Amino acid sequence: MTETIQLAQSLIQIESVTPNDNGCQDLISEYLTPLGFTIESMPFGEVTNLWARRGQSGPLFVFAGHTDVVPTGPANQWTHPPFSATIDNEGMLYGRGSADMKSSIACFMVAVKQFIEQYPDAPGSIGFLITSDEEGPAVNGTVKVIETLEARQEKIDYCLVGEPSSSQTLADSIKNGRRGSLNGTLVIHGKQGHIAYPELARNPVHEVAQALGALTEKVWDQGNDDFPPTSFQISNIHAGTGATNVIPGHCEIVFNFRFSTEQTPDMLKQAVHQILDDYQLDYKIDWNLSGLPFSTPADGKLIQAVLQAISTVIGTPPVLSTGGGTSDGRFIAPTGAQVIELGPLNATIHQIDERVSCADLDTLTKIYFETLVQLLVG
């Protein structure tokens, strides 16, 4: 069993349901300290964050990730206990966080150790930015660490986030950006009344129906070379008291935009308000911006290094993608850093029987190692 697999098992066996790190970052720190890393713990609220750096010169290359995991769901539905880190006869490592993304952290650690052993005097610096607040609200995690680094003018040049980016085979896809995410909670005000006397009430569900149709049918943009078109999706509608004979007094609708660089949050807000105003609705919207879109240029040094690393180890070039959900890369990219995401297969993330191939993890370690060589040695 390789060192990568042993470390991955050790991390997976720790029950670190968000936001509780539960000692994962202590394990990482103990591994990195003998390699010459300066360790800083950056707790904010109930969130544990780790900033580790080796070297003081530029460029600064950072591995970013998270030790927190989502809840397991019914443990009795798992083939193997969700925190047992069991390896089956086919070489699959089971456990919550195996794909998302403790195994990537193990690959980071071993790749860095091998790099330092082979290139102890390589120029530049290597950092680790690890949080326990990625699967939760993400308000006291990476964003707070970045604010701290920015305040002391500690600039990240290149950042590789170990999120599970692969689709069908390892490294067939890397994320060179992410769409923005804008959430809205819309409340339509009506007038409650007896369902047999609709003339004495105002049904907010009826009143908003046409506006919702206009919102869902609207083409927001066509996207561009880096991003798919902006998407509007309703995630929840709630109205009524539970009684069958009462017209509700209000209707609450929760929706989300995943938006490209063709849009800004203000443009989307203005368009939504215009549609709702056109239908003369009595409403209120609370907005929450989860993150702005970002992309790293394909001809930048980071992507070129990763492409060369994948070519060296696997031989098949990946597809560049900005699809999928958000990641903590959205907090790092605005500093000017080049950011990509590269990790194992995402087929089982957040599912019962989350798992990852041990062979893939050893290959991923090699890719991370080669990326360091390409960027810091050349």
N, C-alpha and C positions, 0 to 999 in steps of 0.2 A: 504494500500500500504506500502510495507516494505521500510526501509531506503535505501537498495541497489537499489531498483527500482527508488526511488526518485532521488538519486544521479546520476544514469545512465541517467535518463531523463534530468537532469540539464546539464550534460556534452554533451549529444547528441544535445541539443538545441543550443549549441554554434557552429557557423559556422567556423570550424577550418580546412579549406582546406590547405593541406601541402604547405609551411612550417609554416603557421600562426597558432599559438596556440590560439590566440584571447581570452585569459583569462582562459582557462581550468586549467592551472597549478596554477593560483591564487586561484581558487576554491579548488583545492587539498591541497594547502598549508594552506589555512584557516581551513580546516578540520583537518589536521595533527598537526598543531601547538599546540592546547590544549591537544593533546595526548602525548606531550613531545618530538616531533621531532624538530631537528635543521634543518632549511630550508636554502638551498643554490640555488640561481638561477645561472645557468651557460650558458649565451648566447654566441653563436658563430655565427658570421655573422648575418643572418636573422633568425636563428634558436633559439628557446627557449628550454632550458633544465632545469630540476628540479632534484636536489639531496637532499633527505631528510633522516635523520638518527636519530634513537632513541637508545641510549646506546653506550658504547665505548668498551665493552668486546666482545670477540669472543664466538661462531661463528657469522658471519655477514650473515644474510639471506636477500635477496633483491627481491622485486617485481619489474619487469621491464616492461615497456610498452610505448605506444605512444599516444599522443593526436591528432596528425594530421590525417586527413582522405583524401581519394581520392575525386576528383570532383564527383558531384551527377549524371552527365548526365542530360538528359532532365527532368526537375522537373515535368513537366506536365504528364509524364508517370508513376509517382509514385502514388500508391493508396492513400498515405498520404504524405503531404509535407515532404521533406527529412530531415528537421531539426525541425520537430514538435514533435518528440519523442512520437508519438501517440501509444496508446495501444488499440488493437482491441478487439472484443468480445471474441476472442479465447485466449486472454492473450499474444499476440505477440507484442513486442515492436519494432516499425518501426523507421528507421532513419539511415542516413549515419553515420557509426561508431558504430552502435548498436552491431554488431558482431565483428568488426575489428577496435579498440578494447576498446572503451570507457566503455562498460559494464563491462569488466574484471577489469578495474581500479576501478570502483565503488565497485565491489566485493572485491578487494584488501583492499580498505579503510575500509569497514564495518568489514571484517574479522579481520583486525588489531585492530580496536577499540574494538571489542568483546574480542579479545585475551588479550589486555592490561587490560581491565576491570576484566577479570577472573584471569589473571596471571600477576599482576603488577610488580612482582619482578622476573620474569623469567630471567634466564641467557641469555647472548648473546645480539645481536643487530638486529634491523630490519631497512631495508632501502627501499627507493623508488627511482628508476631511470626512469624518464619519459622524453621523447623527443618529439619534433614536427617535426622530420626529419627522420621518418621511411619509409613513403610512397614516399618520394622524393629521392634525390641523396644519402642520408645517409652518408654525409661527415662531417657535423657539429653537429651531434646528439650524439647518444650513444658512438660512437667511440671516440669523443672528451672528453666526461665525463670520460670514462674509462682511457684515457691518463692522465687526471688530477688526478684521484684517484691513478693510478699506480705511478705517479710522487711523490706523498706524501705517498706512501706505505700503502694505505688504501685498504685492500684486501677483496674481496667478496668470501665467502666460498660456499654459495648456492644461486642460482638465479632461480626464477620462472618467465618466460615470459608469459604474458597473451594472446598470440596469439590464435586465434580460431583453436584449434587442433582437436576438436571432429568431427566425420564424420556422423554417423547415429543417435547416441544418445549421451547425455552429458557424457564426460569422457570415451568414448569407445576407444579413442586413445590419447596418449600423445607423444610428440616429445622428444626423448632423444638425438637428434642430427640432423644435417642438412648436406646435400651434399655441396660441394664447388661449386662455380659458376665462370666460366672463360669466358669472352666475347672477341670476335675477330671481327675486321672490316677489311675485305680482299678486296684489290683493285687489279684487274687484268688489266694490261696495254696492249692495242692493238694498232691498227692504224685505225683511222676513214677514211671512204671512201664511195663512191657511191655503193649502194647495187647491181647495175648491173655490177660492175667491182670488184668482190671480190678478184681477183688476185692482185689488187693494194692496198688492205687493209688487216688488221688482225682483225678478229672478236674475242674479248675477251670472249664472251659468249660461242662460240664454243670451244675455247681453254680450258676453265675451266670445261667444262661439264664432262669429264671423271674423272677429279680430284675430283669433287663434288660427283660423284658416288662412288669413292673409300672411301671418307671421310664418307659418309652416310652408307656405307655397312660395314665399319670396326667394328669389335668387340673390344672395347677398354679394357674391363676387364669383369670378371664375378661377380663383386661385392664381398661381404663377409657377414658374419653373421650380421653385423650392417647396411650395405648399399646395395641398389640395384646397378646393373651395371651402369657404367658411360654412360651418354647419350650425343650425339652430335645432335644439332638441328639448322637448318638454319631458321632465322626469317625474313630475308629480302634480296631480290635480286633486284638491280636496274642497268639499262643500257639504253643507247640510248638518243636521243634528242627529241623524240616524233614524229619524222618524220618516215614514213614507208619506205623511200628510202635511209636511212643513216645507214651504219654499225657503231656501237658505237666505240668510242675510248677507253673506259674503262668500266669495270663492277665492281660494288661494292656489296659485300656480307657480311651480318651481321650474325654471328652465336654465339652459346653458348654451353658450356660444363657444365653439372651438374655432378660433379665427386665425386667418392668415395675415401676412404683412400687408395685404391689400386693405385691411381695416385697422381702425384704432378703437379702443373702448368707447371714446366719446362719439365716434361715428355710429357705432352700433346702438348706443343708448339713444341717440337722437332719432334714429330710424324707428326704434321700437316705440318711443313716445309719440312720434308722428302718426304711426298706425293706430295706436290706442286713442289718440286725440281725434283722429278722423272718424272713429266710431262713437265719439262723445261719451266715453266711459268715465265713471267715477272710480278712480283707482289710485294706488300707491305702489311704487316699486322700490325695493331695497336691493342695491347692487353690491356685488363682491367680486373683485378682480383677483383671480388665483394666480395669474401669471401672464406676461406678455410673450408674443411669439419671438423666437430667436433662431438664427441659423448660422452655421459656421461654413465659410466658403470652401468649396470642394478643392480649390487649388491652394488652400492654406497648408502650412507646415504640418499641423496635427493630422489632418485627414490624409495627407500624402504619406506621412509616417505610418499611420494605421493601415492604409492600403498596402504599403510595401511589406509591413509585418504579416498581414494576412496572406499575401502572395507568397512570402517566404515559407510560412508554416503550412498553409493549406493549399495554395495554388489557384484558388477560385476567387475572383473579385466579388465583393459584396455590393449590394444595392444601397444607395443612400436614401434615407427616408426621414420625413418629418411627421409621419402619422403617429397614431396612438395617443396615449394620455400625456399628462404632464409629468415632469420629474424635477428634481432639485437643480438640474441644469439651468432652469429658468432664473434662479437666484445668482448663479455664477456668471452666466453669459453677459449680463449688463455691465460687468466690470471691465469688459473688453477682452476677456479670456476667450480663446478658441475652445469650444466644448463639443465633445461627442459622447455618445453612449454605445457601449459595446459589452455584451454579456451573453449568457447562455440562452437556451431556448425559452420562449415565454409561453409555451403551450399549456403549462399546468399552474401558472402563477395564480395565487389566491384560491386555488381549488383544493378539494379533498384529494389526497395522494399527490401533492406537489412533489416533483422529483426532477432530477437532472442526471445526465450521464457522467459517470466518473471519467471516462475517456475524454469527454468534451472538456472537463475541468482541467485536465492535464494539458490538453491542446490550448485552451484559453490562457493558461499560465505562460506557455511559450509565446503566444501572440502578444501578451502584455510585456514580456521580456524584450521581444523584438521591437516593440514600439518604443521602449526606453532607449534601446540601442540606436534606432533611427533618429530620434529627437536629440539625444544628449551626446552621442558619440559620432553619428553620421557615417 
